[in-house]
């Protein structure tokens, strides 16, 4: 019996013309196994993950969400979520990198006009782009600005820490129109003149997520590279467009659940090998240690509870995507709250599991050779970037007052 079960797989509303979910889950498991073989050494080396991205590209995982008729894998979000969770169990940073790529590469289809979205996705599939950047507002003194210029626009400013920028073939960034302040989603080739990518993230966890900052100095932007408005004004933002928020936030949930399952699986294997932090002389040691058994029981309950709540959110998001333009604001609010509940549960499960797993292993968990600390550092770094306190307030306000949660893209 596993620590926590993967979500069930209801039928998708999309026509399947690609290899199918079973194929992609098998590919994800094989990729995760490859990543797990040297996860500790790679994390400690902290090199830019060009090799890991090449592995994802060769496996076909980068194009999973792109329609098959455009040259992609032709699958849906249920499969993408399961793939991210599988990869994250082996390597949380690469799971974050892949999930972030999925959200940014999918944003063109969700936000842009169909013809433009198809053009972007076809090129992304043909050239096997890896996407990086960020569309969420940043707490910076000066946002990126997009000013009109003859024949197009120019982009100026600095985007601070964003996932994937060190390995990206395309950047998706949020910029404000210089004349109106309207936020826009903009696609930029990082090889363009005036773009400077810096590896200055310097985080203690998620070190292989290829995070960094990007400077834009009068970078030319063609009209076709301005995808859409990111305004949260309800006169501009439809319920369908707002659905991008819970869709993206569920990637964070799957990432946390994957890391939870990963640390518990590794700790369990260590315990089964006969190690006990308190009773090394006992036969079968930690198999019979009541404190260890209780700890595993409590963490399994947390993990499975978070997984069950996530399943509810997954099904709600799937229904919302199926509604399309018929989705209402009330339905969007229900979906967003269910995702917030899953976020809170997954955050708690991940933080508890990665902390208490160190206690279960005992003093040996301080050994850098074992690498148990990477789970705690990766989870803590992610939960600092995506805190859930405001999500809990949204859930409480919805429960007590029926208030709709504010729209907000994931960091």
ROKE-540468 format. One record per residue (C-alpha): residue in three letters; y, z, x. Coordinates in pm, 1 decimal, always signed. Example, Ala and Ser with C-alpha at 12.3 -4.5 7.8 and 13.67 -1.06 7.14 Angstrom:
2
MARBA  residuo        py        pz        px
MARBA      ALA    -450.0    +780.0   +1230.0
MARBA      SER    -106.0    +714.0   +1367.0
This chain:
411
MARBA  residuo        py        pz        px
MARBA      UNK      +0.0      +0.0      +0.0
MARBA      UNK    +341.5     -94.6    +136.9
MARBA      UNK    +646.9    +124.0    +156.8
MARBA      UNK    +838.4     -74.4    -101.3
MARBA      UNK    +751.7    -381.7    -299.8
MARBA      UNK    +948.0    -704.6    -287.7
MARBA      UNK   +1123.0    -803.4    -609.9
MARBA      UNK    +923.4    -990.0    -871.3
MARBA      UNK    +995.3   -1357.7    -910.2
MARBA      UNK   +1097.9   -1474.8   -1257.9
MARBA      UNK   +1119.7   -1847.3   -1314.1
MARBA      UNK   +1439.7   -2009.6   -1189.2
MARBA      UNK   +1676.1   -2205.3   -1409.7
MARBA      UNK   +1698.5   -2472.2   -1141.9
MARBA      UNK   +1468.5   -2772.7   -1119.5
MARBA      UNK   +1256.4   -2747.2    -806.6
MARBA      UNK   +1231.4   -3060.9    -599.1
MARBA      UNK   +1206.0   -2887.8    -262.4
MARBA      UNK    +902.3   -2724.6     -98.2
MARBA      UNK    +916.6   -2423.6    -331.7
MARBA      UNK    +942.3   -2045.5    -302.6
MARBA      UNK    +594.4   -1989.3    -161.2
MARBA      UNK    +671.1   -2221.4    +129.4
MARBA      UNK   +1001.5   -2053.4    +213.4
MARBA      UNK    +858.3   -1702.9    +193.2
MARBA      UNK    +578.9   -1805.0    +429.0
MARBA      UNK    +834.6   -1955.8    +668.4
MARBA      UNK   +1045.8   -1638.1    +643.7
MARBA      UNK    +746.4   -1417.5    +725.6
MARBA      UNK    +656.7   -1631.4   +1026.8
MARBA      UNK   +1017.0   -1628.7   +1147.7
MARBA      UNK   +1039.0   -1252.2   +1098.2
MARBA      UNK    +720.5   -1201.2   +1297.6
MARBA      UNK    +867.5   -1403.6   +1584.3
MARBA      UNK   +1189.9   -1201.1   +1572.8
MARBA      UNK    +998.8    -871.3   +1565.6
MARBA      UNK    +809.1    -940.4   +1887.0
MARBA      UNK   +1114.9    -885.0   +2106.8
MARBA      UNK   +1363.9    -731.6   +1862.1
MARBA      UNK   +1427.9    -425.0   +2078.4
MARBA      UNK   +1486.9    -622.3   +2399.3
MARBA      UNK   +1713.0    -877.5   +2229.5
MARBA      UNK   +1919.2    -608.7   +2057.1
MARBA      UNK   +1966.0    -417.5   +2380.5
MARBA      UNK   +2063.7    -733.4   +2570.4
MARBA      UNK   +2324.5    -810.8   +2302.2
MARBA      UNK   +2353.4   -1179.3   +2387.3
MARBA      UNK   +2511.2   -1428.8   +2148.3
MARBA      UNK   +2217.6   -1534.4   +1923.6
MARBA      UNK   +2214.0   -1908.8   +1989.8
MARBA      UNK   +1836.2   -1900.8   +2029.6
MARBA      UNK   +1786.1   -1708.5   +1706.4
MARBA      UNK   +2004.7   -1953.9   +1514.1
MARBA      UNK   +1808.3   -2243.1   +1663.7
MARBA      UNK   +1493.0   -2078.7   +1532.1
MARBA      UNK   +1639.8   -2051.2   +1182.0
MARBA      UNK   +1751.0   -2414.0   +1203.1
MARBA      UNK   +1410.1   -2539.1   +1318.8
MARBA      UNK   +1241.8   -2346.0   +1038.3
MARBA      UNK   +1466.7   -2518.7    +783.6
MARBA      UNK   +1608.4   -2189.8    +658.1
MARBA      UNK   +1975.1   -2284.2    +709.2
MARBA      UNK   +1960.7   -2550.3    +436.1
MARBA      UNK   +1744.2   -2359.2    +187.9
MARBA      UNK   +2014.2   -2337.1     -83.2
MARBA      UNK   +2135.1   -2697.3     -54.6
MARBA      UNK   +1994.1   -2924.0    -328.9
MARBA      UNK   +1702.6   -3140.6    -219.5
MARBA      UNK   +1881.9   -3458.3    -330.8
MARBA      UNK   +2152.1   -3377.8     -74.5
MARBA      UNK   +1897.5   -3324.9    +202.4
MARBA      UNK   +1849.5   -2948.1    +168.3
MARBA      UNK   +1565.5   -2712.5     +86.7
MARBA      UNK   +1629.6   -2730.0    -287.6
MARBA      UNK   +1570.8   -2363.4    -365.1
MARBA      UNK   +1768.9   -2089.8    -539.2
MARBA      UNK   +1921.9   -1747.8    -487.3
MARBA      UNK   +1606.1   -1553.7    -576.1
MARBA      UNK   +1432.9   -1718.0    -282.6
MARBA      UNK   +1734.6   -1681.8     -53.5
MARBA      UNK   +1754.0   -1308.9    -130.2
MARBA      UNK   +1383.8   -1263.0     -55.5
MARBA      UNK   +1419.1   -1454.8    +272.6
MARBA      UNK   +1715.6   -1242.7    +386.0
MARBA      UNK   +1523.2    -924.6    +304.8
MARBA      UNK   +1220.0   -1042.9    +503.4
MARBA      UNK   +1428.9   -1137.3    +807.9
MARBA      UNK   +1634.0    -815.4    +789.5
MARBA      UNK   +1320.1    -601.2    +806.4
MARBA      UNK   +1253.5    -748.3   +1150.6
MARBA      UNK   +1612.8    -787.1   +1271.0
MARBA      UNK   +1901.6    -657.2   +1062.2
MARBA      UNK   +2169.1    -845.5   +1254.4
MARBA      UNK   +1998.5   -1182.7   +1210.5
MARBA      UNK   +1942.4   -1096.8    +845.2
MARBA      UNK   +2317.2   -1039.8    +809.9
MARBA      UNK   +2394.5   -1361.6    +994.9
MARBA      UNK   +2164.3   -1563.0    +767.3
MARBA      UNK   +2283.8   -1399.4    +445.2
MARBA      UNK   +2646.8   -1456.3    +540.1
MARBA      UNK   +2566.8   -1819.7    +616.2
MARBA      UNK   +2405.2   -1860.2    +273.5
MARBA      UNK   +2707.0   -1719.6     +91.4
MARBA      UNK   +2963.7   -1927.1    +279.2
MARBA      UNK   +2766.5   -2252.3    +264.8
MARBA      UNK   +2704.1   -2204.3    -109.5
MARBA      UNK   +3069.8   -2129.5    -184.5
MARBA      UNK   +3160.2   -2498.9    -172.4
MARBA      UNK   +2926.0   -2572.7    -463.1
MARBA      UNK   +3038.5   -2270.0    -658.8
MARBA      UNK   +3414.2   -2312.4    -619.5
MARBA      UNK   +3497.1   -2672.0    -529.3
MARBA      UNK   +3502.3   -2984.4    -744.4
MARBA      UNK   +3150.2   -3134.1    -772.6
MARBA      UNK   +3223.0   -3445.9    -566.2
MARBA      UNK   +3381.9   -3245.8    -284.3
MARBA      UNK   +3104.9   -2986.1    -293.2
MARBA      UNK   +2837.3   -3255.6    -271.4
MARBA      UNK   +3016.6   -3413.0     +26.7
MARBA      UNK   +3033.7   -3079.3    +209.8
MARBA      UNK   +2673.0   -2985.0    +134.8
MARBA      UNK   +2538.0   -3327.4    +232.7
MARBA      UNK   +2709.7   -3303.2    +571.7
MARBA      UNK   +2594.1   -2943.9    +611.9
MARBA      UNK   +2233.5   -3047.5    +549.1
MARBA      UNK   +2247.7   -3360.8    +763.7
MARBA      UNK   +2408.0   -3187.0   +1061.0
MARBA      UNK   +2228.6   -2853.5   +1006.2
MARBA      UNK   +2548.9   -2650.5   +1008.6
MARBA      UNK   +2548.0   -2276.8   +1058.5
MARBA      UNK   +2844.3   -2121.7    +874.0
MARBA      UNK   +3055.5   -1824.3    +979.2
MARBA      UNK   +3386.3   -1665.7    +884.7
MARBA      UNK   +3498.3   -1465.2    +581.3
MARBA      UNK   +3654.1   -1530.6    +240.7
MARBA      UNK   +3735.2   -1168.5    +153.5
MARBA      UNK   +4093.6   -1040.2    +192.1
MARBA      UNK   +4145.0    -857.9    +520.3
MARBA      UNK   +4353.9    -550.3    +591.3
MARBA      UNK   +4576.4    -731.7    +839.7
MARBA      UNK   +4957.4    -730.3    +875.7
MARBA      UNK   +4974.0   -1111.3    +853.4
MARBA      UNK   +4712.5   -1321.2    +669.0
MARBA      UNK   +4620.8   -1673.4    +768.9
MARBA      UNK   +4877.1   -1920.3    +637.5
MARBA      UNK   +4831.7   -2280.0    +532.5
MARBA      UNK   +5147.7   -2491.4    +541.1
MARBA      UNK   +5190.2   -2844.8    +412.0
MARBA      UNK   +5235.8   -3119.5    +666.8
MARBA      UNK   +5247.1   -3495.9    +641.4
MARBA      UNK   +4892.2   -3611.5    +580.2
MARBA      UNK   +4751.2   -3264.9    +516.0
MARBA      UNK   +4809.5   -2903.2    +623.0
MARBA      UNK   +4823.9   -2682.0    +931.0
MARBA      UNK   +4653.2   -2343.9    +962.6
MARBA      UNK   +4800.8   -2053.2   +1160.2
MARBA      UNK   +4710.4   -1689.2   +1214.5
MARBA      UNK   +4426.9   -1464.9   +1321.3
MARBA      UNK   +4111.8   -1361.7   +1139.6
MARBA      UNK   +3970.6   -1035.9   +1270.6
MARBA      UNK   +3602.6    -942.5   +1285.3
MARBA      UNK   +3392.3   -1189.5   +1086.0
MARBA      UNK   +3019.2   -1254.1   +1094.0
MARBA      UNK   +2875.0   -1565.0   +1256.1
MARBA      UNK   +3188.7   -1704.3   +1418.9
MARBA      UNK   +3038.4   -1709.0   +1770.2
MARBA      UNK   +2760.2   -1949.2   +1665.8
MARBA      UNK   +2920.3   -2131.0   +1370.9
MARBA      UNK   +2933.3   -2506.5   +1332.0
MARBA      UNK   +3180.9   -2456.6   +1047.7
MARBA      UNK   +3414.3   -2170.9    +961.0
MARBA      UNK   +3504.4   -2080.4    +603.4
MARBA      UNK   +3823.1   -1872.8    +595.4
MARBA      UNK   +4073.7   -1734.4    +347.9
MARBA      UNK   +4431.3   -1854.0    +393.0
MARBA      UNK   +4747.8   -1816.4    +186.6
MARBA      UNK   +4966.4   -2110.8     +98.3
MARBA      UNK   +5290.2   -2069.8    +290.2
MARBA      UNK   +5503.1   -2168.6     -11.1
MARBA      UNK   +5331.9   -1981.9    -298.8
MARBA      UNK   +5105.4   -1720.3    -141.2
MARBA      UNK   +4804.1   -1850.6    -334.4
MARBA      UNK   +4479.2   -1763.9    -151.5
MARBA      UNK   +4264.8   -2065.3     -67.0
MARBA      UNK   +3918.9   -2123.9     +79.1
MARBA      UNK   +3948.5   -2349.6    +383.6
MARBA      UNK   +3677.8   -2511.2    +597.6
MARBA      UNK   +3750.7   -2552.3    +970.3
MARBA      UNK   +3557.3   -2709.7   +1254.8
MARBA      UNK   +3569.1   -2446.4   +1533.9
MARBA      UNK   +3575.5   -2728.5   +1790.7
MARBA      UNK   +3918.2   -2842.2   +1667.8
MARBA      UNK   +4216.4   -2816.6   +1897.9
MARBA      UNK   +4404.5   -2492.4   +1833.8
MARBA      UNK   +4097.0   -2284.9   +1736.1
MARBA      UNK   +4003.1   -2002.2   +1972.1
MARBA      UNK   +3697.1   -1786.1   +1898.2
MARBA      UNK   +3676.8   -1445.8   +2067.6
MARBA      UNK   +3371.7   -1221.7   +2100.6
MARBA      UNK   +3570.5    -901.2   +2057.5
MARBA      UNK   +3370.9    -730.6   +1780.3
MARBA      UNK   +3227.0    -463.5   +2014.9
MARBA      UNK   +3034.1    -284.2   +1736.1
MARBA      UNK   +2765.8     -26.9   +1811.2
MARBA      UNK   +2532.1    -195.0   +1562.1
MARBA      UNK   +2464.1    -541.6   +1418.5
MARBA      UNK   +2541.6    -667.3   +1765.8
MARBA      UNK   +2352.5    -994.2   +1714.3
MARBA      UNK   +2542.2   -1090.1   +1397.6
MARBA      UNK   +2769.8   -1308.8   +1614.9
MARBA      UNK   +3083.3   -1133.9   +1493.6
MARBA      UNK   +3422.2   -1188.1   +1647.1
MARBA      UNK   +3780.0   -1293.8   +1581.7
MARBA      UNK   +3935.8   -1637.9   +1548.7
MARBA      UNK   +4287.9   -1751.5   +1639.4
MARBA      UNK   +4433.3   -2056.5   +1463.9
MARBA      UNK   +4735.1   -2219.8   +1626.6
MARBA      UNK   +4873.3   -2509.6   +1419.7
MARBA      UNK   +4521.8   -2630.7   +1344.4
MARBA      UNK   +4526.4   -2952.4   +1137.1
MARBA      UNK   +4342.3   -2924.4    +803.9
MARBA      UNK   +4261.4   -3230.6    +593.3
MARBA      UNK   +4300.2   -3217.9    +216.1
MARBA      UNK   +3922.3   -3238.2    +169.2
MARBA      UNK   +3880.9   -2921.6    +379.3
MARBA      UNK   +4078.6   -2712.2    +129.9
MARBA      UNK   +3798.4   -2621.9    -109.2
MARBA      UNK   +3955.5   -2421.8    -387.5
MARBA      UNK   +4169.4   -2129.4    -499.8
MARBA      UNK   +4045.5   -1773.7    -444.8
MARBA      UNK   +4297.3   -1622.0    -685.2
MARBA      UNK   +4179.4   -1316.8    -879.4
MARBA      UNK   +4422.8   -1393.4   -1161.7
MARBA      UNK   +4218.7   -1419.4   -1482.8
MARBA      UNK   +4420.7   -1728.6   -1577.3
MARBA      UNK   +4274.1   -1898.1   -1267.9
MARBA      UNK   +3948.5   -1708.0   -1212.4
MARBA      UNK   +3683.0   -1790.1   -1472.0
MARBA      UNK   +3387.8   -1554.1   -1532.6
MARBA      UNK   +3164.3   -1814.0   -1366.2
MARBA      UNK   +3384.9   -1818.6   -1054.4
MARBA      UNK   +3401.1   -1439.0   -1053.6
MARBA      UNK   +3021.1   -1434.7   -1036.2
MARBA      UNK   +3054.8   -1516.3    -664.9
MARBA      UNK   +3130.8   -1147.3    -611.2
MARBA      UNK   +2800.6    -999.1    -738.6
MARBA      UNK   +2606.1   -1293.3    -593.3
MARBA      UNK   +2745.9   -1219.5    -246.7
MARBA      UNK   +2719.8    -841.8    -278.7
MARBA      UNK   +2349.2    -870.6    -359.8
MARBA      UNK   +2302.5   -1013.9     -11.3
MARBA      UNK   +2427.1    -681.0    +122.3
MARBA      UNK   +2173.2    -502.9     -98.3
MARBA      UNK   +1885.8    -717.6     +27.5
MARBA      UNK   +1997.9    -664.9    +385.1
MARBA      UNK   +1994.6    -286.9    +341.4
MARBA      UNK   +1657.8    -289.0    +164.0
MARBA      UNK   +1510.9    -505.3    +438.1
MARBA      UNK   +1627.4    -266.4    +708.9
MARBA      UNK   +1496.3     +27.3    +503.8
MARBA      UNK   +1153.7    -131.2    +477.4
MARBA      UNK   +1163.2    -229.0    +844.3
MARBA      UNK   +1230.4    +119.5    +978.4
MARBA      UNK    +974.7    +283.7    +749.4
MARBA      UNK    +708.9     +30.1    +845.6
MARBA      UNK    +768.8     +88.9   +1217.5
MARBA      UNK    +775.9    +466.8   +1176.1
MARBA      UNK    +453.0    +452.5    +975.2
MARBA      UNK    +277.9    +252.7   +1248.4
MARBA      UNK    +395.0    +507.0   +1502.9
MARBA      UNK    +260.9    +793.1   +1290.7
MARBA      UNK     -69.4    +617.7   +1230.6
MARBA      UNK    -112.2    +583.5   +1605.5
MARBA      UNK    -157.6    +961.1   +1610.6
MARBA      UNK    +183.3   +1087.9   +1720.2
MARBA      UNK    +327.4   +1406.6   +1572.7
MARBA      UNK    +655.9   +1569.0   +1673.6
MARBA      UNK    +532.3   +1920.2   +1586.8
MARBA      UNK    +153.0   +1936.0   +1612.4
MARBA      UNK     +28.3   +1710.0   +1893.6
MARBA      UNK    -299.3   +1902.1   +1907.8
MARBA      UNK    -391.5   +1840.3   +1541.6
MARBA      UNK    -666.7   +1585.9   +1476.9
MARBA      UNK    -506.8   +1271.8   +1334.9
MARBA      UNK    -183.1   +1466.4   +1394.0
MARBA      UNK     +89.8   +1334.8   +1163.5
MARBA      UNK    -164.9   +1207.4    +909.9
MARBA      UNK    -203.1   +1573.1    +812.1
MARBA      UNK    +140.2   +1711.0    +892.1
MARBA      UNK    +273.2   +1828.6    +552.2
MARBA      UNK    +635.6   +1791.0    +659.0
MARBA      UNK    +577.5   +1433.3    +769.6
MARBA      UNK    +389.6   +1351.0    +449.6
MARBA      UNK    +667.4   +1499.2    +237.4
MARBA      UNK    +933.1   +1305.2    +427.8
MARBA      UNK    +745.4    +978.7    +382.3
MARBA      UNK    +701.5   +1056.8     +13.9
MARBA      UNK   +1071.4   +1122.3     -39.8
MARBA      UNK   +1177.8    +811.2    +148.8
MARBA      UNK    +926.1    +595.3     -37.1
MARBA      UNK   +1072.4    +717.4    -367.1
MARBA      UNK   +1423.4    +632.0    -248.7
MARBA      UNK   +1319.4    +287.2    -126.9
MARBA      UNK   +1124.9    +199.8    -441.0
MARBA      UNK   +1398.9    +330.6    -669.9
MARBA      UNK   +1655.7    +113.6    -492.9
MARBA      UNK   +1417.4    -182.7    -511.9
MARBA      UNK   +1370.8    -135.4    -887.5
MARBA      UNK   +1745.3    -114.7    -949.5
MARBA      UNK   +1791.4    -423.1    -734.6
MARBA      UNK   +1537.3    -609.5    -948.0
MARBA      UNK   +1751.5    -537.3   -1255.5
MARBA      UNK   +2058.2    -670.7   -1075.6
MARBA      UNK   +1869.5    -979.4    -954.2
MARBA      UNK   +1762.5   -1070.3   -1304.6
MARBA      UNK   +2114.8   -1013.8   -1437.1
MARBA      UNK   +2267.8   -1239.3   -1170.4
MARBA      UNK   +2005.6   -1503.5   -1242.2
MARBA      UNK   +2093.1   -1495.5   -1612.3
MARBA      UNK   +2463.2   -1519.3   -1527.3
MARBA      UNK   +2409.2   -1823.6   -1306.6
MARBA      UNK   +2208.3   -1985.4   -1585.4
MARBA      UNK   +2496.3   -1932.3   -1832.1
MARBA      UNK   +2734.3   -2141.6   -1622.1
MARBA      UNK   +3070.1   -2196.7   -1791.6
MARBA      UNK   +2946.2   -2013.6   -2103.7
MARBA      UNK   +2951.4   -1679.1   -1919.6
MARBA      UNK   +3198.9   -1430.4   -2068.9
MARBA      UNK   +3406.6   -1163.3   -1895.0
MARBA      UNK   +3206.0    -889.9   -2068.7
MARBA      UNK   +2881.0   -1040.1   -1940.6
MARBA      UNK   +3030.0   -1070.9   -1592.9
MARBA      UNK   +3131.4    -702.8   -1604.2
MARBA      UNK   +2775.2    -598.3   -1698.8
MARBA      UNK   +2635.1    -799.4   -1408.0
MARBA      UNK   +2889.4    -668.1   -1159.2
MARBA      UNK   +2816.9    -306.2   -1254.7
MARBA      UNK   +2440.1    -354.7   -1219.7
MARBA      UNK   +2497.7    -491.9    -870.5
MARBA      UNK   +2723.4    -195.8    -788.1
MARBA      UNK   +2445.4     +40.9    -894.2
MARBA      UNK   +2200.7    -144.1    -668.5
MARBA      UNK   +2450.6    -133.6    -380.3
MARBA      UNK   +2486.0    +243.0    -408.0
MARBA      UNK   +2109.6    +299.8    -429.0
MARBA      UNK   +2033.2     +65.4    -137.4
MARBA      UNK   +2304.1    +221.0     +78.6
MARBA      UNK   +2165.6    +569.6     +22.5
MARBA      UNK   +1805.3    +458.6     +80.4
MARBA      UNK   +1897.3    +279.9    +403.8
MARBA      UNK   +2106.4    +562.0    +546.6
MARBA      UNK   +1851.2    +829.9    +454.8
MARBA      UNK   +1555.5    +630.7    +585.8
MARBA      UNK   +1709.3    +527.7    +917.1
MARBA      UNK   +1828.3    +883.8    +982.2
MARBA      UNK   +1515.0   +1071.1    +876.9
MARBA      UNK   +1280.3    +826.2   +1046.4
MARBA      UNK   +1419.2    +959.5   +1374.2
MARBA      UNK   +1322.5   +1313.0   +1264.9
MARBA      UNK    +973.9   +1197.3   +1168.9
MARBA      UNK    +918.9   +1038.7   +1508.6
MARBA      UNK   +1075.9   +1341.2   +1676.8
MARBA      UNK   +1222.7   +1364.6   +2024.4
MARBA      UNK   +1047.5   +1043.9   +2128.5
MARBA      UNK   +1280.8    +852.0   +1896.2
MARBA      UNK   +1555.1    +905.2   +2156.6
MARBA      UNK   +1367.6    +667.8   +2386.3
MARBA      UNK   +1552.5    +337.9   +2414.9
MARBA      UNK   +1216.7    +172.9   +2482.8
MARBA      UNK   +1099.9    +240.9   +2126.2
MARBA      UNK   +1424.2    +110.2   +1976.5
MARBA      UNK   +1420.0    +321.4   +1659.1
MARBA      UNK   +1790.3    +385.3   +1702.9
MARBA      UNK   +1875.1     +18.6   +1634.9
MARBA      UNK   +1790.4     +60.3   +1266.5
MARBA      UNK   +2029.8    +352.8   +1227.0
MARBA      UNK   +2306.7    +177.5   +1422.0
MARBA      UNK   +2264.0    -147.6   +1229.6
MARBA      UNK   +2263.2     +21.1    +888.9
MARBA      UNK   +2556.4    +246.6    +969.5
MARBA      UNK   +2763.3     -42.3   +1100.1
MARBA      UNK   +2696.2    -243.0    +785.9
MARBA      UNK   +2768.9     +43.6    +546.9
MARBA      UNK   +3100.0    +105.7    +723.0
MARBA      UNK   +3190.1    -259.3    +668.5
MARBA      UNK   +3068.7    -251.5    +305.7
MARBA      UNK   +3132.1    +106.3    +178.8
MARBA      UNK   +3008.9    +191.5    -170.5
MARBA      UNK   +3253.4    +468.3    -271.1
MARBA      UNK   +3470.3    +224.0    -463.6
MARBA      UNK   +3160.2     +75.0    -625.1
MARBA      UNK   +3068.9    +417.7    -759.0
MARBA      UNK   +3419.0    +453.1    -902.2
MARBA      UNK   +3378.1    +114.3   -1071.4
MARBA      UNK   +3047.5    +225.3   -1225.4
MARBA      UNK   +3202.0    +550.1   -1348.8
MARBA      UNK   +3508.1    +374.6   -1492.3
MARBA      UNK   +3285.1    +125.0   -1671.1
MARBA      UNK   +3058.8    +399.6   -1809.8
MARBA      UNK   +3344.0    +625.6   -1922.6
MARBA      UNK   +3617.9    +380.7   -2016.3
MARBA      UNK   +3450.6     +41.8   -2045.9
MARBA      UNK   +3679.8     -91.7   -1771.4
MARBA      UNK   +3585.1    -422.3   -1610.0
MARBA      UNK   +3529.1    -393.6   -1233.0
MARBA      UNK   +3793.8    -572.5   -1024.8
MARBA      UNK   +3692.8    -898.1    -857.7
MARBA      UNK   +3627.6    -864.1    -487.8
MARBA      UNK   +3438.0   -1083.8    -244.7
MARBA      UNK   +3198.5    -915.6      +0.8
MARBA      UNK   +3324.7    -855.8    +354.3
